Amino acid sequence: MEQIRKLPIGIQSFEVLRTNNLVYVDKTALIYELVSTSIPYFLSRPRRFGKSLLISTFEAYFKGRKDLFEGLAIEKLETKWETYPVLRLDLSGEDYNSMKTLNSTLSLQLSSWEKQWGKDEEEKTLSQRFKGVISRACEQTGKRVVVLVDEYDKPLLDNILDDKLSKSIRNTLKAFYGALKGTGDYLRFIFLTGVTKFSQISVFSDLNQLTDISLVRDYATLCGITQEELVANFTPELTRMAEENAMSFDEAVAEMTQRYDGYHFAPHAPGMFNPFSVLNALAYRTFGDYWFQTGTPTFLVDLLTESDYDLRLLVDGTHMAASGFAEYRAEKSNPIPLIYQSGYLTIHDYDKQYRLYTLGFPNDEVRYGFMSFLAPYYTKVDVGATEAHIVNFAKELKAGDVKSFLERMKVFFAGIPYELSDDTERHYQAIFYVVLTLIGAFVQTEVRSARGRADAVVKTDKYIYVFEFKLNDTAETALRQIDSKEYLLPYTLDGRKLVKVGVSFDKETRNIGRYLIG
């Protein structure tokens, strides 16, 4: 029996990964391109996408650990293997609920560096101490310093809805990172990672020499796994996955692609698999929702539920101007930039003439996970109950039981807060969109876009349902609209039974009122 290989689930140390002979997807050719320059870089990627491992790999390279790179692409490219002083700062490990926490974290890191490189008592501020460490490290070694910062924006994201605290954090980080600008002659290489973009964030207004490679196609595959890399590096695991799930090898790859692929970090760049989900799925040989279960920022839900954003727009792709990639602020009127930067949307297309991006869900794990997470906030139905209802929704439609489907739907609409008035319609549409999207995990669904289709079309193996909902009109009007607009016409030659459903929404009861099935 073939020995089961060790997969690096949750491993963020390049040294640990290599010394324990864990599977590594070789990114060192791209890393060599970056380290061969002295350009300061910034890279934005979603959480759990390999940013920390990338930083650790840079650290190992600049410390001259040639032994760790044996057999990798960079071994044939690098000939010198010089050693440099490395200052690595990781801000991911704390919950920054106060300025005290941030100041303490930065001060403790500086103290650690000062133990190695010395301290000048005249250096009082965080920025002064940082500059002092950099200059002394360079002078004592005769080598310019490497600065690596992981998750630079964690303190900002933790307080993104707290304007007062966010402002204080920005000012502190601005001064701290500003030290890098005044010590350029001492620096060999700078690399910062985070979730959010930095172009218009005041944190970096004093550090304008950073080069953002987040949307550069040449580095789109720096974090994550391409399909080619998936097959080349994980064939034994994919084979075992296929066997245990009664699939062919190609079917297993296709299912992995449907669930975990689809991230595009530049226009027309290769699709990237989420590495955390891939490693967990292959280790447990189960197609689960691994990345999504590691935590969804509640501030995203707060933005969506408080905004007037129409969730239905996400089904066919929403649009965002190029300037949106530089926004980190929590805007209730436009939550899309933050949703993208957090990894729940990705680039589907780009209109070069108008500099307009089309964004959408990258894969099924994110699509259904995101909607399932949203459901309790819109419907007051908890996650466990939502999942049970969704399965029954699909079963009822497969059985042709429209009445039971609609009666069950009333449970979700019953959660609409009584105090809603003008927002009732938007809230109703959001609930309907969430439910229909989740049903799509079991049957084929289409939700109306701005192009004038029926409100929803659901297809099972025996039925095609066309739904039309009316908020301030009758179920009869809804049925007539299905006929007059010929919503059934595209499906007349399909062979399945066509069912039209007209539903009126009662504003007084804030629930489904009368419905007709034709």
VEXDREN-2710 file (C-alpha; in Angstrom, 1 decimal):
% VEXDREN-2710
k/r/px/py/pz
1/MET/0.0/0.0/0.0
2/GLU/1.3/3.4/-1.0
3/GLN/2.4/5.5/2.0
4/ILE/0.2/8.5/2.7
5/ARG/2.3/11.7/2.4
6/LYS/2.2/14.5/4.9
7/LEU/0.4/17.6/3.8
8/PRO/1.3/21.0/5.2
9/ILE/-2.1/21.9/6.6
10/GLY/-1.7/25.1/8.7
11/ILE/2.1/25.1/8.3
12/GLN/3.3/28.7/7.8
13/SER/7.0/28.0/8.4
14/PHE/9.1/27.2/5.3
15/GLU/11.8/25.6/7.5
16/VAL/9.3/23.3/9.3
17/LEU/7.7/22.4/5.9
18/ARG/11.0/21.5/4.3
19/THR/12.7/19.8/7.3
20/ASN/9.7/17.6/7.8
21/ASN/9.5/16.6/4.1
22/LEU/6.0/18.0/3.7
23/VAL/4.6/18.5/0.2
24/TYR/5.6/21.9/-1.2
25/VAL/4.3/23.5/-4.4
26/ASP/7.4/25.2/-5.7
27/LYS/7.0/29.0/-6.0
28/THR/10.7/29.7/-5.8
29/ALA/11.2/30.7/-9.5
30/LEU/8.8/33.6/-8.9
31/ILE/10.4/34.3/-5.5
32/TYR/13.8/34.5/-7.2
33/GLU/12.5/37.2/-9.7
34/LEU/11.4/39.3/-6.7
35/VAL/14.5/38.9/-4.5
36/SER/16.8/39.7/-7.5
37/THR/15.6/43.3/-7.2
38/SER/15.8/45.8/-4.4
39/ILE/12.3/47.0/-5.1
40/PRO/9.9/47.3/-2.0
41/TYR/6.8/45.2/-2.7
42/PHE/3.3/44.9/-1.4
43/LEU/1.0/41.9/-2.0
44/SER/-2.7/41.6/-1.1
45/ARG/-4.3/38.2/-0.9
46/PRO/-7.3/36.8/1.1
47/ARG/-6.7/35.1/4.4
48/ARG/-5.4/31.5/4.4
49/PHE/-3.9/31.9/1.0
50/GLY/-0.2/31.3/1.8
51/LYS/0.9/34.9/2.6
52/SER/2.6/33.8/5.8
53/LEU/4.4/30.9/4.2
54/LEU/5.6/33.3/1.4
55/ILE/7.1/35.6/4.0
56/SER/8.7/32.7/5.8
57/THR/10.2/31.6/2.5
58/PHE/11.7/35.1/1.9
59/GLU/13.1/34.9/5.4
60/ALA/14.8/31.6/4.8
61/TYR/16.3/32.8/1.5
62/PHE/17.7/36.0/2.9
63/LYS/19.2/34.1/5.9
64/GLY/21.2/32.1/3.3
65/ARG/19.4/28.8/4.1
66/LYS/20.5/27.1/0.9
67/ASP/19.9/23.7/2.5
68/LEU/16.1/24.3/2.7
69/PHE/15.9/25.0/-1.1
70/GLU/17.5/21.8/-2.2
71/GLY/15.7/20.4/-5.3
72/LEU/13.6/23.5/-5.9
73/ALA/13.8/25.8/-8.9
74/ILE/15.7/28.5/-7.1
75/GLU/18.6/26.1/-6.4
76/LYS/19.6/26.3/-10.1
77/LEU/19.0/30.1/-10.3
78/GLU/20.9/31.4/-7.2
79/THR/24.7/31.1/-7.1
80/LYS/25.7/33.4/-4.2
81/TRP/23.4/32.6/-1.2
82/GLU/24.3/35.6/0.8
83/THR/23.1/36.2/4.4
84/TYR/21.3/39.4/5.4
85/PRO/19.9/40.7/8.6
86/VAL/16.2/40.1/8.5
87/LEU/13.5/42.0/10.5
88/ARG/10.2/40.1/10.3
89/LEU/7.0/41.5/11.8
90/ASP/3.9/39.5/12.0
91/LEU/0.7/41.3/13.1
92/SER/-1.7/38.5/12.6
93/GLY/-1.6/37.0/16.1
94/GLU/-3.4/39.6/18.2
95/ASP/-6.9/41.0/18.5
96/TYR/-6.4/44.8/18.3
97/ASN/-9.3/46.1/20.4
98/SER/-7.3/49.0/21.7
99/MET/-4.4/51.3/21.0
100/LYS/-2.7/49.7/24.0
101/THR/-2.6/46.3/22.3
102/LEU/-1.1/47.7/19.1
103/ASN/1.5/49.8/20.9
104/SER/2.4/46.8/23.1
105/THR/2.8/44.5/20.1
106/LEU/5.0/46.9/18.2
107/SER/7.1/47.7/21.3
108/LEU/7.6/44.0/22.1
109/GLN/8.8/43.3/18.6
110/LEU/11.2/46.3/18.7
111/SER/12.5/45.1/22.1
112/SER/13.3/41.7/20.6
113/TRP/15.2/43.3/17.7
114/GLU/17.0/45.7/20.1
115/LYS/18.3/42.7/22.2
116/GLN/20.1/41.5/19.0
117/TRP/21.1/44.8/17.5
118/GLY/21.3/47.2/20.5
119/LYS/19.3/50.1/21.7
120/ASP/19.8/53.9/21.9
121/GLU/18.1/55.4/24.9
122/GLU/17.6/58.6/22.9
123/GLU/15.1/56.7/20.7
124/LYS/11.8/57.3/22.3
125/THR/9.1/56.8/19.7
126/LEU/8.2/53.5/17.9
127/SER/9.4/55.0/14.6
128/GLN/12.7/56.2/16.1
129/ARG/13.4/52.8/17.6
130/PHE/12.6/51.1/14.3
131/LYS/15.0/53.4/12.4
132/GLY/17.6/52.8/15.0
133/VAL/17.3/49.0/14.7
134/ILE/17.6/49.1/10.9
135/SER/20.7/51.3/10.9
136/ARG/22.5/49.3/13.6
137/ALA/21.7/46.0/11.9
138/CYS/23.2/47.3/8.7
139/GLU/26.3/48.8/10.3
140/GLN/27.1/45.8/12.5
141/THR/26.8/43.2/9.6
142/GLY/27.9/45.3/6.7
143/LYS/24.8/44.1/4.9
144/ARG/21.7/46.0/4.1
145/VAL/18.6/45.0/6.0
146/VAL/15.6/42.9/4.8
147/VAL/12.2/44.0/6.3
148/LEU/9.3/41.5/6.0
149/VAL/5.8/42.5/7.3
150/ASP/3.0/39.9/7.4
151/GLU/-0.7/41.0/7.7
152/TYR/0.2/44.7/8.1
153/ASP/-3.5/45.7/8.1
154/LYS/-4.8/43.3/10.8
155/PRO/-5.2/46.2/13.4
156/LEU/-7.1/48.2/10.8
157/LEU/-9.4/45.3/9.9
158/ASP/-10.2/44.5/13.5
159/ASN/-11.6/48.0/14.0
160/ILE/-12.9/48.9/10.6
161/LEU/-16.3/50.0/11.8
162/ASP/-14.8/52.0/14.7
163/ASP/-13.9/55.4/13.1
164/LYS/-12.2/56.8/16.1
165/LEU/-10.0/53.8/16.9
166/SER/-9.2/53.2/13.2
167/LYS/-7.9/56.8/12.9
168/SER/-5.6/56.4/15.9
169/ILE/-4.4/53.0/14.5
170/ARG/-3.7/54.6/11.1
171/ASN/-1.7/57.4/12.6
172/THR/0.4/55.0/14.6
173/LEU/1.0/52.6/11.7
174/LYS/1.7/55.5/9.4
175/ALA/4.5/56.8/11.7
176/PHE/5.9/53.3/12.3
177/TYR/6.0/52.2/8.6
178/GLY/7.2/55.7/7.7
179/ALA/10.5/54.7/9.2
180/LEU/11.2/52.6/6.1
181/LYS/11.3/55.7/4.0
182/GLY/13.9/57.4/6.0
183/THR/16.3/54.4/6.0
184/GLY/16.4/53.5/2.3
185/ASP/20.2/53.4/2.2
186/TYR/20.2/50.7/4.8
187/LEU/17.5/48.4/3.2
188/ARG/18.1/45.5/0.8
189/PHE/14.5/44.3/0.4
190/ILE/11.0/45.1/1.7
191/PHE/7.9/42.9/1.3
192/LEU/4.6/43.6/3.0
193/THR/1.4/41.5/2.8
194/GLY/-2.2/42.1/3.9
195/VAL/-5.8/41.6/2.8
196/THR/-6.5/45.2/1.9
197/LYS/-5.0/47.4/-0.8
198/PHE/-2.9/50.3/0.3
199/SER/-2.7/52.8/-2.6
200/GLN/-5.0/55.4/-1.0
201/ILE/-4.6/54.4/2.6
202/SER/-2.9/57.1/4.7
203/VAL/-0.9/54.5/6.5
204/PHE/1.4/54.5/3.5
205/SER/1.3/58.1/2.4
206/ASP/4.9/58.4/3.7
207/LEU/6.0/55.2/2.0
208/ASN/5.1/55.9/-1.7
209/GLN/7.9/53.8/-3.2
210/LEU/6.1/50.5/-2.5
211/THR/5.3/48.5/-5.7
212/ASP/1.9/46.8/-5.5
213/ILE/2.0/43.5/-7.3
214/SER/-1.5/42.4/-6.2
215/LEU/-3.0/42.8/-9.7
216/VAL/0.2/42.1/-11.7
217/ARG/-0.4/39.1/-13.9
218/ASP/3.3/38.0/-13.7
219/TYR/2.8/37.3/-10.0
220/ALA/-0.9/36.2/-10.0
221/THR/0.2/32.6/-9.2
222/LEU/2.6/33.5/-6.3
223/CYS/0.1/32.4/-3.7
224/GLY/-2.4/29.6/-4.3
225/ILE/-2.3/26.6/-6.5
226/THR/-3.0/26.4/-10.3
227/GLN/-4.8/23.3/-11.7
228/GLU/-1.5/22.3/-13.4
229/GLU/0.2/22.5/-10.0
230/LEU/-2.6/20.6/-8.3
231/VAL/-2.3/17.6/-10.7
232/ALA/1.5/17.7/-10.8
233/ASN/2.0/17.8/-7.0
234/PHE/-1.0/15.9/-5.6
235/THR/-1.7/13.0/-8.0
236/PRO/-1.5/10.4/-5.2
237/GLU/-3.9/12.3/-3.0
238/LEU/-6.3/13.0/-5.9
239/THR/-6.2/9.3/-6.9
240/ARG/-7.1/8.3/-3.3
241/MET/-9.8/11.0/-3.2
242/ALA/-11.3/9.6/-6.4
243/GLU/-11.3/6.1/-5.1
244/GLU/-13.0/6.9/-1.8
245/ASN/-15.7/9.0/-3.5
246/ALA/-16.4/6.5/-6.3
247/MET/-15.1/8.9/-9.0
248/SER/-12.7/8.8/-11.8
249/PHE/-9.5/10.8/-11.5
250/ASP/-10.8/13.4/-13.9
251/GLU/-14.1/13.7/-12.0
252/ALA/-12.3/14.3/-8.8
253/VAL/-10.2/17.0/-10.4
254/ALA/-13.4/18.6/-11.8
255/GLU/-15.1/18.5/-8.4
256/MET/-12.1/20.1/-6.8
257/THR/-12.1/22.8/-9.5
258/GLN/-15.8/23.5/-9.0
259/ARG/-15.4/23.8/-5.3
260/TYR/-12.0/25.4/-4.7
261/ASP/-10.7/27.0/-8.0
262/GLY/-11.7/30.2/-9.6
263/TYR/-9.7/32.9/-7.9
264/HIS/-8.3/35.4/-10.5
265/PHE/-5.8/38.0/-9.1
266/ALA/-5.4/39.8/-12.4
267/PRO/-7.4/40.2/-15.6
268/HIS/-7.3/37.0/-17.6
269/ALA/-4.8/35.4/-15.1
270/PRO/-4.9/31.7/-14.5
271/GLY/-7.5/30.5/-12.0
272/MET/-6.1/29.7/-8.5
273/PHE/-7.2/27.1/-6.1
274/ASN/-7.5/28.1/-2.4
275/PRO/-4.6/26.2/-0.9
276/PHE/-6.1/25.8/2.6
277/SER/-9.2/24.1/1.2
278/VAL/-7.2/21.9/-1.2
279/LEU/-5.0/20.6/1.5
280/ASN/-7.8/19.8/3.8
281/ALA/-10.0/18.2/1.2
282/LEU/-7.1/15.9/0.1
283/ALA/-6.1/15.1/3.6
284/TYR/-9.6/14.1/4.7
285/ARG/-10.7/12.9/1.2
286/THR/-14.0/14.9/1.6
287/PHE/-15.3/17.8/-0.4
288/GLY/-16.0/20.1/2.6
289/ASP/-16.2/23.8/3.2
290/TYR/-12.8/24.3/4.9
291/TRP/-11.7/27.8/4.1
292/PHE/-15.1/29.3/4.8
293/GLN/-15.4/27.6/8.2
294/THR/-12.2/29.4/9.4
295/GLY/-14.2/32.5/10.0
296/THR/-16.1/35.2/8.2
297/PRO/-15.6/38.8/9.3
298/THR/-18.9/40.0/10.9
299/PHE/-18.3/43.5/9.6
300/LEU/-19.0/42.3/6.1
301/VAL/-22.4/41.1/7.2
302/ASP/-23.0/44.3/9.0
303/LEU/-22.2/46.3/5.9
304/LEU/-24.5/44.2/3.7
305/THR/-27.5/44.1/6.1
306/GLU/-27.3/47.8/6.7
307/SER/-26.7/48.8/3.1
308/ASP/-29.3/49.0/0.3
309/TYR/-27.1/46.7/-1.8
310/ASP/-29.1/44.3/-4.0
311/LEU/-27.6/40.8/-3.4
312/ARG/-29.2/39.5/-6.6
313/LEU/-26.5/41.5/-8.5
314/LEU/-23.9/39.1/-7.3
315/VAL/-25.4/36.1/-9.2
316/ASP/-24.3/37.3/-12.7
317/GLY/-21.4/39.4/-11.5
318/THR/-21.2/42.9/-10.1
319/HIS/-19.1/45.7/-11.4
320/MET/-16.3/47.7/-9.8
321/ALA/-14.1/50.5/-11.1
322/ALA/-10.4/50.1/-10.9
323/SER/-10.3/52.7/-8.1
324/GLY/-12.3/50.3/-5.9
325/PHE/-9.2/48.1/-5.5
326/ALA/-7.5/50.9/-3.5
327/GLU/-10.4/51.3/-1.0
328/TYR/-10.4/49.7/2.4
329/ARG/-13.0/51.9/4.1
330/ALA/-16.2/50.4/5.3
331/GLU/-18.7/52.1/3.0
332/LYS/-22.4/51.1/3.6
333/SER/-23.3/52.4/0.2
334/ASN/-20.7/50.2/-1.5
335/PRO/-19.6/47.1/0.4
336/ILE/-18.1/45.4/-2.7
337/PRO/-14.5/46.5/-2.4
338/LEU/-14.2/45.0/1.1
339/ILE/-16.0/41.8/0.0
340/TYR/-13.6/41.4/-2.9
341/GLN/-10.5/42.1/-0.7
342/SER/-11.7/39.6/1.9
343/GLY/-11.8/36.8/-0.8
344/TYR/-15.5/36.3/-1.3
345/LEU/-15.5/37.8/-4.7
346/THR/-12.8/37.5/-7.5
347/ILE/-12.1/39.0/-10.9
348/HIS/-14.2/37.4/-13.7
349/ASP/-13.6/39.9/-16.4
350/TYR/-12.1/43.4/-17.2
351/ASP/-13.2/46.1/-19.6
352/LYS/-9.9/47.8/-20.5
353/GLN/-11.6/50.7/-22.3
354/TYR/-13.7/51.7/-19.2
355/ARG/-11.3/50.2/-16.6
356/LEU/-14.3/48.3/-15.2
357/TYR/-14.0/45.0/-13.4
358/THR/-16.6/42.3/-13.3
359/LEU/-16.5/40.5/-10.0
360/GLY/-18.3/37.3/-8.9
361/PHE/-18.0/34.3/-6.5
362/PRO/-14.8/32.3/-7.2
363/ASN/-16.3/28.8/-6.6
364/ASP/-19.0/26.8/-4.9
365/GLU/-17.4/26.7/-1.5
366/VAL/-17.5/30.5/-1.3
367/ARG/-20.9/31.0/-3.1
368/TYR/-22.8/28.6/-0.8
369/GLY/-20.8/29.3/2.3
370/PHE/-21.2/33.0/2.0
371/MET/-25.0/32.8/1.5
372/SER/-25.4/30.3/4.3
373/PHE/-23.5/32.6/6.6
374/LEU/-25.7/35.5/5.6
375/ALA/-29.0/33.7/6.0
376/PRO/-29.5/34.1/9.8
377/TYR/-28.8/37.8/9.6
378/TYR/-31.6/38.2/7.0
379/THR/-34.1/35.6/8.1
380/LYS/-33.5/35.0/11.9
381/VAL/-33.3/31.3/11.0
382/ASP/-30.1/29.8/12.5
383/VAL/-27.5/28.1/10.3
384/GLY/-28.3/24.6/11.3
385/ALA/-32.0/25.1/10.7
386/THR/-31.3/26.9/7.4
387/GLU/-29.3/23.9/6.1
388/ALA/-32.1/21.5/7.0
389/HIS/-34.7/23.7/5.3
390/ILE/-32.6/24.1/2.1
391/VAL/-32.3/20.3/1.7
392/ASN/-36.1/20.0/2.1
393/PHE/-36.7/22.9/-0.3
394/ALA/-34.7/20.9/-3.0
395/LYS/-36.5/17.7/-2.2
396/GLU/-40.0/19.3/-2.4
397/LEU/-39.2/20.9/-5.8
398/LYS/-37.8/17.6/-7.1
399/ALA/-41.0/15.9/-6.0
400/GLY/-43.2/18.6/-7.6
401/ASP/-44.6/19.7/-4.2
402/VAL/-44.7/23.5/-4.8
403/LYS/-47.2/24.1/-2.0
404/SER/-44.9/22.6/0.6
405/PHE/-42.0/24.6/-0.8
406/LEU/-43.9/27.9/-0.5
407/GLU/-45.2/27.1/3.0
408/ARG/-41.7/26.4/4.1
409/MET/-40.5/29.6/2.5
410/LYS/-42.9/31.5/4.9
411/VAL/-40.6/30.4/7.8
412/PHE/-37.9/32.5/6.3
413/PHE/-40.0/35.6/5.7
414/ALA/-41.4/35.4/9.2
415/GLY/-38.1/36.8/10.4
416/ILE/-38.5/40.2/8.7
417/PRO/-38.4/42.7/11.5
418/TYR/-41.7/44.5/12.1
419/GLU/-40.1/47.9/12.2
420/LEU/-39.1/47.6/8.5
421/SER/-41.0/50.0/6.3
422/ASP/-39.3/51.3/3.2
423/ASP/-36.7/48.5/3.5
424/THR/-39.2/45.7/3.3
425/GLU/-38.9/45.2/-0.4
426/ARG/-35.1/45.1/-0.3
427/HIS/-35.1/42.8/2.6
428/TYR/-37.6/40.4/1.0
429/GLN/-35.5/40.3/-2.2
430/ALA/-32.4/39.6/-0.2
431/ILE/-34.1/36.6/1.6
432/PHE/-35.4/35.2/-1.6
433/TYR/-32.0/35.5/-3.3
434/VAL/-30.2/33.9/-0.4
435/VAL/-32.6/30.9/-0.3
436/LEU/-32.6/30.4/-4.1
437/THR/-28.8/30.6/-4.2
438/LEU/-28.5/27.9/-1.5
439/ILE/-31.0/25.7/-3.2
440/GLY/-28.7/25.9/-6.2
441/ALA/-26.3/23.5/-4.4
442/PHE/-28.8/20.7/-5.1
443/VAL/-30.7/21.9/-8.2
444/GLN/-30.1/24.3/-11.0
445/THR/-31.4/27.8/-10.2
446/GLU/-31.3/31.2/-12.0
447/VAL/-32.2/34.4/-10.2
448/ARG/-33.4/37.4/-12.2
449/SER/-30.8/40.0/-13.2
450/ALA/-31.5/43.4/-14.6
451/ARG/-32.2/41.9/-18.0
452/GLY/-35.9/41.2/-17.3
453/ARG/-36.1/37.5/-16.8
454/ALA/-38.5/35.8/-14.5
455/ASP/-37.8/36.3/-10.8
456/ALA/-36.4/32.8/-10.6
457/VAL/-36.2/29.6/-12.6
458/VAL/-35.5/26.3/-10.9
459/LYS/-34.7/23.1/-12.8
460/THR/-34.9/19.6/-11.4
461/ASP/-34.7/16.3/-13.3
462/LYS/-38.5/16.3/-14.0
463/TYR/-39.6/19.9/-13.6
464/ILE/-38.8/23.4/-14.6
465/TYR/-40.4/26.0/-12.3
466/VAL/-40.8/29.7/-13.3
467/PHE/-41.4/32.0/-10.3
468/GLU/-42.8/35.5/-10.4
469/PHE/-43.3/37.4/-7.2
470/LYS/-45.3/40.6/-6.6
471/LEU/-44.8/42.9/-3.7
472/ASN/-47.7/45.2/-4.2
473/ASP/-49.9/43.3/-6.6
474/THR/-51.7/40.0/-6.9
475/ALA/-50.7/36.4/-7.6
476/GLU/-53.0/36.6/-10.7
477/THR/-50.9/39.5/-12.0
478/ALA/-47.7/37.5/-11.5
479/LEU/-49.1/34.5/-13.5
480/ARG/-50.2/36.8/-16.3
481/GLN/-46.8/38.4/-16.5
482/ILE/-45.2/34.9/-16.9
483/ASP/-47.5/34.4/-19.9
484/SER/-47.3/37.9/-21.4
485/LYS/-43.5/38.1/-21.1
486/GLU/-43.2/34.5/-22.4
487/TYR/-40.9/33.4/-19.6
488/LEU/-41.7/29.7/-20.4
489/LEU/-40.7/30.0/-24.1
490/PRO/-37.0/29.2/-23.7
491/TYR/-38.0/25.9/-22.1
492/THR/-40.8/24.6/-24.3
493/LEU/-38.7/22.1/-26.1
494/ASP/-36.9/20.9/-23.0
495/GLY/-39.2/17.9/-22.3
496/ARG/-39.6/18.5/-18.6
497/LYS/-42.9/19.5/-17.1
498/LEU/-43.2/23.3/-17.0
499/VAL/-44.7/24.9/-13.9
500/LYS/-45.5/28.5/-13.4
501/VAL/-45.8/30.0/-9.9
502/GLY/-47.2/33.4/-9.1
503/VAL/-46.8/34.7/-5.6
504/SER/-47.9/37.9/-3.9
505/PHE/-46.1/39.3/-0.9
506/ASP/-48.2/40.7/1.8
507/LYS/-46.7/43.9/3.2
508/GLU/-49.0/43.9/6.2
509/THR/-47.9/40.5/7.4
510/ARG/-44.4/40.8/5.9
511/ASN/-44.7/37.4/4.5
512/ILE/-45.9/35.4/1.5
513/GLY/-49.6/36.0/1.0
514/ARG/-51.5/34.3/-1.8
515/TYR/-49.9/32.1/-4.4
516/LEU/-51.2/30.4/-7.6
517/ILE/-49.7/27.4/-9.4
518/GLY/-50.3/27.0/-13.1
END
